[in-house]
């Protein structure tokens, strides 16, 4: 008997496919197209080839800001990799231990900031760190560390790392929950057998638990990479589009905003903005590709 074409599956998938096509695929394709054009004074677009990308990478008028934003974005990512993810691993390991009281309450409290608006987070931390009316200086004075207080958000040397710490505080709950779920999924028989063999808790953690959750650690790494190189809202809500002081907190997201929409004396250019967005897409695509080709394939053997 000849099988009929599964039209019901097509009808079921069509709405989701159309939404994806209209709001994701087509804007991406049009952005890639727009990056190869330039806008004249009268607003018309003409073919420019790779001229926009050459300007971004080599013309000092554009390249200085672009490479500064790229450098700051790499620092932003490294802070999350070196602080957020290890802290998430530590919290997950502690909360997955048996007998921890109020473990669910701790998980909720740590994960709760991820549900809040970034604008609210930025406003709260600005109030806390303000040299004029903030409470951080008073808190430091209670433990006789008031000499360490500085206008952290107002100095070029500390502004980016302060914003990174704010982001870590807000989003550390995500890697914590991912790693926690992986840890509690490890069969108890494996851990009990290791205890019977005389292994210490420390050795069990590093030689059994960590290797078994390596795929999850890889997942948190790539999610951190993609999220950080797409970051925009925290920097914009705290430091504005200029990402001060003196562009010291400028990342690719804020640089793209100024290139596309313009800001103050800088005139926006949709074609240059599209070129910046395309380079951001290529950076993320390259990072994800390197991860899946060189790392993910090796981590598959640790899956259970």
N, C-alpha and C positions, 0 to 999 in steps of 0.2 A: 504493500500500500504506500502510495506516494505521500510524503510528509508535506504539510502546508507550511508556508513561510510564517515564522512567529511574529505576526504583526502586533500581537499584544505586548511583546517585549519592546518593540519600537515605540509604540504609543506610551508605554510606561517610562522609557528613558528620554523621550523627546523633550519634555519640559525642562528637565535638568540639563540636557545637552544644549538647548537653546539659551538658557540662562548663562551657562558657562561660555558659550560662543559669544554672546553679546557683551557680557561684563568682564570676561577674562581674556579669551583668545583674540578677539578682534581688537581691543585696546592695545594688547601687546604687539600684535602685528602692525598696527598703525603707528605705534611708537617707534618700532624698528624702521618703518618706512620714513617717518618724519625726520629721523636723524640724518638722512642723506640729502636733506633740502636746507636751504637758507631763506630767510625772510627779508625781503627788500623794505625800503622805507615806506613804500605805499602799501605794504602788507601782503603782497603777492609772494608766492613761494617758487623758487627756482632750484633746479638740480645742482647739488654741490659736491656729490660724491663723498669722499672721506675728509673733506675740508673741515667739517665740524670736529671730527675726532682728532685731526692733526692739531687744531687749535687747542683743544682740551689737553692734549698730551705735551705739546711743545711750545705753543704761543704763551709767553709769560703773562699776558693779560688774563688768560684763562687757566693755564697750567699751574701757576703758583697756588691758586685757590684749590684746584682739583687735587693736587698732590698733598696739600696740607690737610684737606678733608679725608683723603685716603689714609694718611698717616694717623690722624686722630681716630679714624674708624678702626684701624688695626689695634691701637691702644685700647679703645673701648672694648673690643672683642677679647683681647688678652686679659683684661681685668676680669671679665666674666668667666673666662676659661680657668684662670688661676685662683679665683676667689669663689665665684658663685657655684660652679659645678663641684669642686672639692667640698665646699660647705654643704651643698645638697647631699653629697655622698655621706658626709659625717652625720648629718641630721637623720638621714634615712637609716643608717646603720644603728644609731642610738634608738630610734623609735621602733625599729623592727625587733629589738631585743625583748625577750620574754620578761614579764613582770614589771614593765615600765608603767607607772601609774599615770593616768590622764593622757595617755599617748594620743588618743583621738582629739582631745582638746588642743594639744600642742600642734598637731597636724593642721587643725582648722585655723589656729592663730597664725601659723607661719604661712599658710596658703592664702589667707584672707586678703592680703595686700594685692595679690595678682588680680583680684576681682574689682579693685577700685580703679577709677579713671586716672590716667597718667597726669592729667591736669590737676586733679586733687592732690596726688602724691607730690607733684612739683611745688604746689602752693604750700602744702604743709611743711615740706623741708626748707623752703625759703623762709618761712616764719621761724622755724627752729634755728636755722643757721644765720639769720640776720644779725649783723653787728649792732643794730640799733635797738631792736625789740625782741630778738631771739632769746631762747632759753638755754641754748647750748653753752654759752659762756658761764651762766650761773650753775649749770649742772657740773661743768668741769671744775668750778671753784669749790664745789662741795667735797671734791676729792683732792683738792689742792693741786689741780692741773690747769688752772685758768691761764697760766703762762703759755699753754699750747694753743690757745684759741687764736684763730686767724679768720679773716674774711674769706673763707674757703672758696666761695663762689665768685669772688671778685678778683682773684689772682690768677694770672695766666698759668702759673706752675701747678696750681691745685684744682682749678675749676673742672677740668675734664675728669680727673680721678674722683672728685666729689660727686659729679653727676653719675659716674660709673657705679660708685658705691650706693647711690640712691636707687639706681636701676637694679643692682644686685639685691638690695633689701626688698624691693618689690617683687622680683621674679624668682627668688631662690626657692620658692615653694614648688615651682614646676619641676625642676630636676629632682627635688626631694621626693615628690610623689611618684615620679616615673621610676626612680631607683628603688624606692620603698616597695612598689608593686612588684618589681623584679626580685627583690630580696625575699619577700614572703612567698613567692612562687617557687622557690628552691625546695625540692622535696625534703622533708624532715629526715628521711632515712639516710640521706647522704651526710647530713650534719651529725646525726647520732652515730653513724659508723665511724666518723672521724674522731668523735669524742671517745668511743670505745678503744680506738687505736692509740689514744693518749695524746692527741693533738690539742694544743692550747687554743683558746678562743681567738687570740691574735693570729695564730697560724691558720686557723680555719678561715678567718675572714680574708686573708691575703692570698691563700693558695686554693681556696675552694669557692668562697662566695664571689670575690671580685672576678675571677675568670668566667664564672657562670653568668655574670651580669654585664660582661663586656659589650655585647650587642646593644644593651640599653644605654651604657655609657657612650657608645658611639652615636646612638640616636640623640642623646642630650647634647652632644658636641655639635652635630650638624644643625639641630634646632637652634642652638645658641648662635652659631655662625650666621644662619639665615636671618634670625631675628635681629642681630646686632647690625648687620649690613643693610637692613631695612629700617633701622631705627630713625626716628624723626621727632615724635611727639614730645618726649621728655625734654630734649634739648630746646625745642621750640617753645614749650610752655614755660621753661625756666629762664632761658637766655634770649629768646626771640630769634628772629630769622638771621640776625647778624652773628649769632653764636659767639658772643663775646666772653671775656674781654679780648679784643684784638684777634678774633677768629680762633681763639685757642680751644674752643669746644665745637668748632665746625666739623661736621661729619658729612658723608655723602648725601644724606637725606636733606639736610638744611642747605647744602650747596646746590642740590637739584632745585629746591624751592626758589632760591634767589635767581638761578639761571632761567627757570621757566616763567615764573610770575614777576620777577623783578622785585626790588626793595629799595625804597628811598631813591637815591640818585641812580641806581642800577636799573636799566631798562630790561624787562623780561624778553626772552626769546624762546618761543615754543620749540623751535628747531634745535637750539643748543640744549634746552632742557631735555628734549627727547634723546639727544646724544648722551647726556649725562645719565639718564635713566637706562639707556641701552648698555652703557659701560657698567653700571651697577648690576644689571641683569647678567652680564657676562662674567663679572667677578663672582657673583653668587653661583652661577652655573658652573664655573671652573672649580670653585671650592667644593660644591656638591659632587661634581664628576670625579675629582681627585679622591674624595672620600669613598665613593662607591667603588671605584676601580681598584684603589690600592689598599683600602682598609676594610670595607664592609665584607669583601669576599673572604678575607682572612678571619674575620670575626664570626663567620657563619659556623665554623667548627666548634665554637663555644656554646652554640644554642643547644637547648635541651628540651 
